[in-house]
Amino acid sequence: MVAAADGKTSPAISLVAGGIAGGVESACTYPFEFAKTRVQLYGHEGVRNPFMVVAKVAREEGLSALYKGCSTMIVGSIGKDAVRFVAFDSIRSLFEDPETHRSTTAQSIAAGMLTGVVASTTIVTPTERIKTALIDDARTSHRFRSPWHCVAVLWREQGALRALYSGYATTTLKQAGTTGFRLGSYAALKDWERARGLAVDSAVASFGNGALAGTLTTLATQPFDTVKTMAQQARAVGTMDCVRTVYAEDGLRGFWRGTVMRLGRTVMAGGILFTANEQALKVLKSVFG
């Protein structure tokens, strides 16, 4: 994802490796994303353990229910992470030292935040909107037969902009924060370890650094994620209405609703994402140079 100490990664290889990593990560961790979204939309319903939420849904609605909206998220994650890694490498290169290929922590985070805005606008908001609407619909009206049918119905009822870009402001704020913290902290960890002569390219190191970056990211950006999810349910809801609803129901702590579920996913997701990306880069570089 970040430039190696002895050179740069081509945008094409970054694009493919990022797409592979995003698809693998989403497929592996989607049940936790489903559980988190359910909790943010409907509350804990007496269950706070993410594993218990997953088990409860599987028992009452079947295993297939846990993957409602999964195909949309996988497609979105492939595009999102491909864009993320390419944009981050390109933006970060503007800040880095030309000889060492390293940036300060602040520069890495700034590059990550700009990358988040790009990803939200091009890929993330539309796919998150459809994924959330599908999960909401599976619990309520059962109107949508597929992701494409969901898009068609929402487009007809709410117009193109609302159908695909509901919750854009909170999604973009979340993506800017998430990408800034995740990619920025991951890059900073690798630079810190490399400066001290530590091995940074092993699968174990990539997984550990990614998991730590994912934890920091979740705790810092959860309020944006909660409001975003509320704003992207199947029916049209304004962002400020969502903020008022969350606060009225649970106070300030309500903005961290679903944190445990999201941590269950992002800790694993961070490790899987960066490990898959680093390993994909190695394979692609060995094949294409």
Solvent accessible surface area in square Angstrom, and as a share of the most:
residue,aa,sasa,rsa
1,M,3,0.01
2,V,11,0.06
3,A,15,0.12
4,A,34,0.26
5,A,59,0.45
6,D,136,0.70
7,G,23,0.22
8,K,122,0.52
9,T,16,0.10
10,S,50,0.32
11,P,88,0.55
12,A,67,0.52
13,I,20,0.10
14,S,2,0.01
15,L,85,0.42
16,V,74,0.42
17,A,0,0.00
18,G,0,0.00
19,G,7,0.07
20,I,81,0.41
21,A,0,0.00
22,G,0,0.00
23,G,11,0.10
24,V,64,0.36
25,E,4,0.02
26,S,0,0.00
27,A,47,0.37
28,C,79,0.47
29,T,4,0.02
30,Y,0,0.00
31,P,22,0.14
32,F,34,0.14
33,E,7,0.03
34,F,1,0.00
35,A,0,0.00
36,K,4,0.02
37,T,0,0.00
38,R,16,0.06
39,V,4,0.02
40,Q,0,0.00
41,L,21,0.10
42,Y,65,0.25
43,G,19,0.18
44,H,42,0.19
45,E,93,0.42
46,G,80,0.77
47,V,32,0.18
48,R,136,0.50
49,N,72,0.37
50,P,11,0.07
51,F,139,0.58
52,M,109,0.49
53,V,12,0.07
54,V,28,0.16
55,A,43,0.33
56,K,60,0.25
57,V,9,0.05
58,A,24,0.19
59,R,168,0.61
60,E,108,0.48
61,E,75,0.33
62,G,29,0.28
63,L,133,0.66
64,S,94,0.60
65,A,16,0.13
66,L,6,0.03
67,Y,100,0.38
68,K,62,0.26
69,G,7,0.07
70,C,11,0.06
71,S,66,0.42
72,T,14,0.08
73,M,11,0.05
74,I,45,0.23
75,V,103,0.59
76,G,4,0.04
77,S,3,0.02
78,I,76,0.39
79,G,19,0.18
80,K,28,0.12
81,D,1,0.00
82,A,10,0.08
83,V,37,0.21
84,R,7,0.03
85,F,2,0.01
86,V,33,0.19
87,A,16,0.12
88,F,0,0.00
89,D,27,0.14
90,S,56,0.36
91,I,29,0.15
92,R,5,0.02
93,S,41,0.27
94,L,146,0.72
95,F,75,0.31
96,E,17,0.08
97,D,62,0.32
98,P,114,0.72
99,E,150,0.67
100,T,65,0.38
101,H,32,0.14
102,R,80,0.29
103,S,16,0.10
104,T,81,0.47
105,T,74,0.43
106,A,74,0.57
107,Q,59,0.26
108,S,0,0.00
109,I,50,0.26
110,A,40,0.31
111,A,0,0.00
112,G,0,0.00
113,M,90,0.40
114,L,93,0.46
115,T,0,0.00
116,G,0,0.00
117,V,64,0.37
118,V,61,0.35
119,A,0,0.00
120,S,0,0.00
121,T,58,0.34
122,T,75,0.44
123,I,46,0.23
124,V,3,0.02
125,T,0,0.00
126,P,22,0.14
127,T,30,0.17
128,E,20,0.09
129,R,1,0.00
130,I,6,0.03
131,K,1,0.00
132,T,0,0.00
133,A,0,0.00
134,L,3,0.01
135,I,0,0.00
136,D,10,0.05
137,D,1,0.01
138,A,17,0.13
139,R,94,0.34
140,T,76,0.44
141,S,64,0.42
142,H,133,0.59
143,R,97,0.36
144,F,10,0.04
145,R,194,0.71
146,S,42,0.27
147,P,41,0.26
148,W,206,0.72
149,H,41,0.18
150,C,0,0.00
151,V,26,0.15
152,A,50,0.39
153,V,6,0.04
154,L,0,0.00
155,W,126,0.44
156,R,173,0.63
157,E,93,0.42
158,Q,42,0.19
159,G,32,0.30
160,A,42,0.32
161,L,139,0.69
162,R,101,0.37
163,A,0,0.00
164,L,39,0.19
165,Y,67,0.26
166,S,7,0.04
167,G,9,0.09
168,Y,79,0.30
169,A,61,0.48
170,T,10,0.06
171,T,0,0.00
172,T,19,0.11
173,L,95,0.47
174,K,20,0.08
175,Q,5,0.02
176,A,11,0.08
177,G,11,0.10
178,T,6,0.04
179,T,0,0.00
180,G,1,0.01
181,F,83,0.34
182,R,15,0.05
183,L,2,0.01
184,G,0,0.00
185,S,16,0.11
186,Y,0,0.00
187,A,0,0.00
188,A,21,0.16
189,L,41,0.20
190,K,5,0.02
191,D,16,0.08
192,W,131,0.46
193,E,25,0.11
194,R,43,0.16
195,A,63,0.49
196,R,136,0.50
197,G,69,0.66
198,L,93,0.46
199,A,86,0.67
200,V,8,0.04
201,D,74,0.38
202,S,53,0.34
203,A,46,0.36
204,V,126,0.72
205,A,23,0.17
206,S,0,0.00
207,F,72,0.30
208,G,39,0.38
209,N,12,0.06
210,G,0,0.00
211,A,16,0.13
212,L,87,0.43
213,A,0,0.00
214,G,0,0.00
215,T,38,0.22
216,L,83,0.41
217,T,1,0.00
218,T,0,0.00
219,L,88,0.44
220,A,46,0.35
221,T,2,0.01
222,Q,0,0.00
223,P,29,0.18
224,F,75,0.31
225,D,0,0.00
226,T,0,0.00
227,V,8,0.05
228,K,0,0.00
229,T,0,0.00
230,M,15,0.07
231,A,1,0.01
232,Q,0,0.00
233,Q,19,0.08
234,A,11,0.09
235,R,160,0.58
236,A,50,0.39
237,V,22,0.13
238,G,27,0.26
239,T,43,0.25
240,M,113,0.50
241,D,67,0.35
242,C,1,0.00
243,V,42,0.24
244,R,141,0.51
245,T,52,0.30
246,V,0,0.00
247,Y,125,0.48
248,A,87,0.68
249,E,104,0.47
250,D,61,0.31
251,G,22,0.22
252,L,127,0.63
253,R,172,0.63
254,G,3,0.02
255,F,22,0.09
256,W,112,0.39
257,R,16,0.06
258,G,2,0.02
259,T,21,0.12
260,V,82,0.47
261,M,0,0.00
262,R,11,0.04
263,L,44,0.22
264,G,23,0.22
265,R,24,0.09
266,T,5,0.03
267,V,50,0.29
268,M,90,0.40
269,A,0,0.00
270,G,0,0.00
271,G,0,0.00
272,I,30,0.15
273,L,1,0.01
274,F,0,0.00
275,T,24,0.14
276,A,19,0.14
277,N,1,0.00
278,E,13,0.06
279,Q,63,0.28
280,A,12,0.09
281,L,10,0.05
282,K,92,0.39
283,V,92,0.53
284,L,23,0.11
285,K,70,0.29
286,S,92,0.59
287,V,100,0.57
288,F,149,0.62
289,G,77,0.74
